[in-house]
Amino acid sequence: MVNHKSLLFTPARLGDITLANRVVMAPLTRSRADANDAVTDLTVEYYRQRASAGLIITEASPISQQGKGYAFTPGIWSSRQVEAWRRVTDAVHAEGGKIVIQLWHVGRISHPSLQKDGALPVAPSAIQPEGQAFTETGFQPFVTPRALDVNELPGIVEDYRRATRNALEAGFDGVEIHAANGYLLDQFLRDKTNHRTDTYGGSIDNRMRFPLEVVDAVVSVAGAGRTGIRISPITPSNDIADSNPEPLFRRFVTELSARGLAYLHVVEGATGGDRQLPGGFDTTTLRPLFKGAYMGNNGYDLALAQKQLETDAADVIAFGRPFIANPDLVERLRLGAPLNTLDRATLYGGSAKGYTDYPALTDAQKKALVA
């Protein structure tokens, strides 16, 4: 059935960015960068194919070598990387799409083999996470990170500022700050990972200090109207947790709103898992605290997306894995077409298989669906 009246296919505005529809491609790590941590011709084609999304948020991109935590992920700190990303933005814009880059520092979710000169990963506090890092030689156990000295923090803020300048030079329509899923900014926010006793630890205001310094630095370059942020208040991803997340994130979102950001991107529930967790809170209650646009994410299908939009629980909806297997996801949702099956074996690393070879609907298939 063709969805003529659904709000999902109407225009939207995120700050200074105007979208043709409310279907957002969520950031999706695919681990196909080259030896210089730069995107390739395959990546250009991958994003070009998906340019019918109202907005593409790229895979998370490290702001520095220190910020890298997964093998074969494309960065945004070098001129070579900027030139490579420019080919992606040009391709998406040629198709009429909009695209922002997600700025990433993984903090402790890394491994010495991914760091310059085999250095230890850094974090708010020297607490080893459970789990394994994805390295160029396979999965290896996480190590105990090095706690950042207070004098190092301004340098990381400057890395975010430089990455934002690089993103604009590469032609992106804006940037999204990755403050979710247990990475560095999330590590500063949460009391499981932040045991600092200086002005960056302890109280909620202190734990918010560094993430907000990053936000302010990014906004100083991109402008608030082209800056979004992603949070995941109750996810356990990457061994993250907080003893009382609701007051923390209500306060954090209030501060983000005061800065006039374009949008708030919320992972509702456990990333890639249940939308509600025991002992968690309803993250959609954060929406009234934020005056910009609200982007819902996590386990959305067409019915849930339409419900959230119709009840004003969200302004736009981010779809993740459905976009991997369906380059024409917007058209398939609009026509009520079946979705391609995801090949999970090709999610991370590899070649064109499971990356750029998923088929779009043919003209004959489209005609059959509207007949």
JOWORA-V397727 format. One record per residue. N is the residue number from 0. PHI is phi in radians with two decimals (none if undefined). NEAR is the number of other ideal C-beta (glycine too) atoms within 12 Angstrom. Layout:
n=N phi=PHI near=NEAR
n=N phi=PHI near=NEAR
This chain:
n=0 phi=none near=14
n=1 phi=-1.36 near=19
n=2 phi=-1.62 near=26
n=3 phi=-1.32 near=13
n=4 phi=-1.83 near=13
n=5 phi=-1.11 near=26
n=6 phi=-1.09 near=27
n=7 phi=-1.04 near=39
n=8 phi=-1.86 near=31
n=9 phi=-1.79 near=23
n=10 phi=-1.12 near=19
n=11 phi=-2.57 near=31
n=12 phi=-2.29 near=22
n=13 phi=-1.98 near=38
n=14 phi=1.05 near=36
n=15 phi=-1.61 near=23
n=16 phi=-1.88 near=37
n=17 phi=-1.71 near=24
n=18 phi=-1.91 near=40
n=19 phi=-1.30 near=26
n=20 phi=-2.66 near=35
n=21 phi=-1.76 near=40
n=22 phi=-1.63 near=49
n=23 phi=-1.90 near=49
n=24 phi=-1.48 near=45
n=25 phi=-1.23 near=43
n=26 phi=-1.14 near=43
n=27 phi=-2.40 near=35
n=28 phi=-1.15 near=36
n=29 phi=-2.15 near=37
n=30 phi=0.93 near=32
n=31 phi=-2.26 near=36
n=32 phi=-1.30 near=36
n=33 phi=-1.52 near=21
n=34 phi=-1.17 near=14
n=35 phi=-1.70 near=20
n=36 phi=0.99 near=37
n=37 phi=-2.09 near=33
n=38 phi=-1.23 near=39
n=39 phi=-2.07 near=29
n=40 phi=-1.00 near=20
n=41 phi=-1.09 near=31
n=42 phi=-1.15 near=39
n=43 phi=-0.99 near=31
n=44 phi=-1.19 near=24
n=45 phi=-0.99 near=36
n=46 phi=-1.32 near=46
n=47 phi=-1.02 near=29
n=48 phi=-1.07 near=34
n=49 phi=-1.84 near=46
n=50 phi=-1.24 near=37
n=51 phi=-1.32 near=33
n=52 phi=-1.04 near=44
n=53 phi=-1.02 near=44
n=54 phi=-2.61 near=50
n=55 phi=-1.77 near=46
n=56 phi=-1.83 near=50
n=57 phi=-1.15 near=50
n=58 phi=-0.94 near=43
n=59 phi=-1.02 near=41
n=60 phi=-2.22 near=49
n=61 phi=-1.01 near=46
n=62 phi=-1.46 near=46
n=63 phi=-2.87 near=37
n=64 phi=-1.04 near=28
n=65 phi=-1.07 near=35
n=66 phi=-1.39 near=40
n=67 phi=-1.43 near=45
n=68 phi=-2.40 near=49
n=69 phi=-2.39 near=38
n=70 phi=-1.15 near=29
n=71 phi=1.10 near=31
n=72 phi=-1.75 near=45
n=73 phi=-1.37 near=46
n=74 phi=-1.70 near=45
n=75 phi=-2.44 near=51
n=76 phi=-1.92 near=38
n=77 phi=-2.00 near=27
n=78 phi=-1.13 near=18
n=79 phi=-1.09 near=23
n=80 phi=-1.17 near=38
n=81 phi=-1.06 near=32
n=82 phi=-1.07 near=22
n=83 phi=-1.18 near=35
n=84 phi=-1.13 near=42
n=85 phi=-1.03 near=27
n=86 phi=-1.17 near=29
n=87 phi=-1.20 near=44
n=88 phi=-1.12 near=36
n=89 phi=-1.07 near=21
n=90 phi=-1.15 near=28
n=91 phi=-1.17 near=37
n=92 phi=-1.14 near=21
n=93 phi=-1.11 near=16
n=94 phi=-1.60 near=25
n=95 phi=1.52 near=19
n=96 phi=-1.64 near=37
n=97 phi=-2.15 near=41
n=98 phi=-2.59 near=46
n=99 phi=-2.13 near=55
n=100 phi=-1.83 near=51
n=101 phi=-1.63 near=48
n=102 phi=-1.53 near=52
n=103 phi=-2.38 near=47
n=104 phi=-2.32 near=47
n=105 phi=-1.42 near=45
n=106 phi=1.12 near=49
n=107 phi=-1.31 near=44
n=108 phi=-1.48 near=44
n=109 phi=-2.61 near=46
n=110 phi=-2.70 near=33
n=111 phi=-0.91 near=25
n=112 phi=-1.18 near=26
n=113 phi=-1.73 near=35
n=114 phi=-1.76 near=27
n=115 phi=-1.10 near=19
n=116 phi=1.01 near=10
n=117 phi=1.19 near=14
n=118 phi=-1.18 near=19
n=119 phi=-1.24 near=25
n=120 phi=-1.09 near=43
n=121 phi=-1.97 near=40
n=122 phi=-2.82 near=46
n=123 phi=-1.05 near=44
n=124 phi=-2.44 near=30
n=125 phi=-1.43 near=23
n=126 phi=-2.13 near=31
n=127 phi=-1.30 near=25
n=128 phi=-1.41 near=36
n=129 phi=-1.38 near=21
n=130 phi=2.08 near=22
n=131 phi=-2.32 near=21
n=132 phi=-1.65 near=33
n=133 phi=-1.59 near=29
n=134 phi=-1.90 near=27
n=135 phi=-1.20 near=20
n=136 phi=-1.91 near=12
n=137 phi=1.90 near=14
n=138 phi=-1.38 near=16
n=139 phi=-2.34 near=21
n=140 phi=-1.04 near=17
n=141 phi=-1.08 near=31
n=142 phi=-1.88 near=30
n=143 phi=-1.31 near=20
n=144 phi=-1.35 near=32
n=145 phi=-1.63 near=23
n=146 phi=-1.23 near=29
n=147 phi=-1.18 near=33
n=148 phi=-1.30 near=17
n=149 phi=-1.00 near=20
n=150 phi=-1.31 near=11
n=151 phi=-1.51 near=21
n=152 phi=-1.10 near=31
n=153 phi=-1.03 near=18
n=154 phi=-1.14 near=24
n=155 phi=-1.23 near=37
n=156 phi=-1.01 near=36
n=157 phi=-1.15 near=22
n=158 phi=-1.06 near=33
n=159 phi=-1.13 near=47
n=160 phi=-1.10 near=32
n=161 phi=-1.14 near=30
n=162 phi=-1.08 near=44
n=163 phi=-1.16 near=39
n=164 phi=-1.04 near=26
n=165 phi=-1.07 near=38
n=166 phi=-1.08 near=40
n=167 phi=-1.17 near=28
n=168 phi=-1.10 near=23
n=169 phi=-1.35 near=38
n=170 phi=1.65 near=27
n=171 phi=-1.22 near=41
n=172 phi=-1.36 near=36
n=173 phi=3.00 near=43
n=174 phi=-2.36 near=54
n=175 phi=-2.09 near=51
n=176 phi=-1.47 near=52
n=177 phi=-1.50 near=51
n=178 phi=-2.10 near=48
n=179 phi=-2.20 near=49
n=180 phi=1.01 near=43
n=181 phi=1.39 near=45
n=182 phi=-1.58 near=48
n=183 phi=-0.93 near=50
n=184 phi=-1.15 near=51
n=185 phi=-1.15 near=51
n=186 phi=-1.11 near=47
n=187 phi=-1.22 near=47
n=188 phi=-1.22 near=48
n=189 phi=-1.62 near=47
n=190 phi=-1.39 near=28
n=191 phi=-1.26 near=28
n=192 phi=-1.91 near=37
n=193 phi=-1.97 near=41
n=194 phi=-1.96 near=21
n=195 phi=-1.19 near=29
n=196 phi=-2.01 near=15
n=197 phi=-1.65 near=22
n=198 phi=-1.31 near=18
n=199 phi=-1.91 near=38
n=200 phi=-2.52 near=29
n=201 phi=1.71 near=19
n=202 phi=-1.23 near=20
n=203 phi=-1.01 near=30
n=204 phi=-1.04 near=20
n=205 phi=-1.19 near=26
n=206 phi=-1.21 near=40
n=207 phi=-1.39 near=38
n=208 phi=-0.99 near=30
n=209 phi=-1.17 near=39
n=210 phi=-0.96 near=46
n=211 phi=-1.26 near=34
n=212 phi=-1.11 near=30
n=213 phi=-1.13 near=44
n=214 phi=-1.00 near=43
n=215 phi=-1.09 near=28
n=216 phi=-1.15 near=32
n=217 phi=-1.11 near=45
n=218 phi=-1.08 near=31
n=219 phi=-1.10 near=22
n=220 phi=-1.78 near=29
n=221 phi=-1.49 near=38
n=222 phi=1.50 near=22
n=223 phi=-1.06 near=30
n=224 phi=-1.23 near=24
n=225 phi=-2.13 near=34
n=226 phi=-2.13 near=46
n=227 phi=-2.04 near=52
n=228 phi=-2.53 near=52
n=229 phi=-1.95 near=44
n=230 phi=-2.27 near=49
n=231 phi=-2.49 near=44
n=232 phi=-1.03 near=46
n=233 phi=-2.19 near=40
n=234 phi=-1.21 near=37
n=235 phi=-1.66 near=30
n=236 phi=-0.94 near=32
n=237 phi=0.99 near=38
n=238 phi=1.03 near=26
n=239 phi=-1.84 near=41
n=240 phi=-2.96 near=30
n=241 phi=-2.45 near=32
n=242 phi=-1.23 near=15
n=243 phi=-2.67 near=22
n=244 phi=-1.23 near=33
n=245 phi=-1.12 near=22
n=246 phi=-1.12 near=23
n=247 phi=-1.06 near=33
n=248 phi=-1.37 near=42
n=249 phi=-1.13 near=26
n=250 phi=-1.19 near=28
n=251 phi=-1.12 near=41
n=252 phi=-1.13 near=40
n=253 phi=-1.06 near=23
n=254 phi=-1.17 near=30
n=255 phi=-1.11 near=41
n=256 phi=-1.08 near=26
n=257 phi=-1.09 near=20
n=258 phi=-1.57 near=34
n=259 phi=1.23 near=25
n=260 phi=-1.08 near=43
n=261 phi=-1.12 near=44
n=262 phi=-2.76 near=48
n=263 phi=-2.00 near=48
n=264 phi=-1.80 near=50
n=265 phi=-2.00 near=48
n=266 phi=-1.40 near=43
n=267 phi=-1.54 near=42
n=268 phi=1.77 near=28
n=269 phi=-1.47 near=29
n=270 phi=-0.93 near=37
n=271 phi=1.25 near=24
n=272 phi=-2.37 near=19
n=273 phi=-1.09 near=17
n=274 phi=-1.36 near=26
n=275 phi=-2.22 near=18
n=276 phi=-2.18 near=24
n=277 phi=-0.99 near=10
n=278 phi=1.41 near=14
n=279 phi=-1.51 near=27
n=280 phi=-2.36 near=23
n=281 phi=-1.31 near=21
n=282 phi=-1.17 near=38
n=283 phi=-1.19 near=33
n=284 phi=-1.25 near=20
n=285 phi=-1.34 near=38
n=286 phi=-0.95 near=29
n=287 phi=-1.12 near=16
n=288 phi=-1.46 near=26
n=289 phi=-2.05 near=35
n=290 phi=-1.43 near=22
n=291 phi=-1.43 near=34
n=292 phi=-1.33 near=39
n=293 phi=-1.91 near=41
n=294 phi=-1.92 near=51
n=295 phi=-1.50 near=41
n=296 phi=-2.64 near=47
n=297 phi=2.10 near=40
n=298 phi=1.22 near=26
n=299 phi=-1.38 near=36
n=300 phi=-2.08 near=22
n=301 phi=-1.05 near=30
n=302 phi=-1.11 near=17
n=303 phi=-1.17 near=24
n=304 phi=-1.06 near=38
n=305 phi=-1.11 near=27
n=306 phi=-1.08 near=20
n=307 phi=-1.14 near=33
n=308 phi=-1.23 near=31
n=309 phi=-1.17 near=19
n=310 phi=-1.65 near=16
n=311 phi=1.07 near=15
n=312 phi=-1.48 near=27
n=313 phi=-2.76 near=38
n=314 phi=-1.75 near=39
n=315 phi=-2.47 near=46
n=316 phi=-2.19 near=49
n=317 phi=-1.67 near=48
n=318 phi=-1.92 near=40
n=319 phi=-1.73 near=35
n=320 phi=-1.03 near=31
n=321 phi=-0.99 near=35
n=322 phi=-1.30 near=41
n=323 phi=-1.12 near=33
n=324 phi=-1.55 near=30
n=325 phi=-2.35 near=31
n=326 phi=-1.04 near=32
n=327 phi=-1.81 near=31
n=328 phi=-0.98 near=44
n=329 phi=-1.00 near=40
n=330 phi=-1.15 near=30
n=331 phi=-1.13 near=33
n=332 phi=-1.14 near=37
n=333 phi=-1.13 near=30
n=334 phi=-1.57 near=28
n=335 phi=1.20 near=23
n=336 phi=-1.42 near=28
n=337 phi=-1.15 near=18
n=338 phi=-1.70 near=26
n=339 phi=-1.12 near=23
n=340 phi=-1.46 near=16
n=341 phi=-1.31 near=20
n=342 phi=-1.67 near=17
n=343 phi=-1.15 near=13
n=344 phi=-1.19 near=12
n=345 phi=-1.92 near=22
n=346 phi=-1.13 near=23
n=347 phi=-2.11 near=24
n=348 phi=1.38 near=23
n=349 phi=2.00 near=19
n=350 phi=-2.05 near=18
n=351 phi=-1.20 near=18
n=352 phi=-1.08 near=16
n=353 phi=1.27 near=26
n=354 phi=-2.21 near=34
n=355 phi=-2.02 near=27
n=356 phi=-1.84 near=20
n=357 phi=-1.24 near=29
n=358 phi=-1.41 near=18
n=359 phi=-1.53 near=26
n=360 phi=-1.09 near=28
n=361 phi=-1.43 near=13
n=362 phi=-1.04 near=12
n=363 phi=-1.14 near=10
n=364 phi=-1.11 near=20
n=365 phi=-1.09 near=19
n=366 phi=-1.09 near=13
n=367 phi=-1.13 near=15
n=368 phi=-1.29 near=21
n=369 phi=-1.71 near=18
n=370 phi=-1.22 near=10
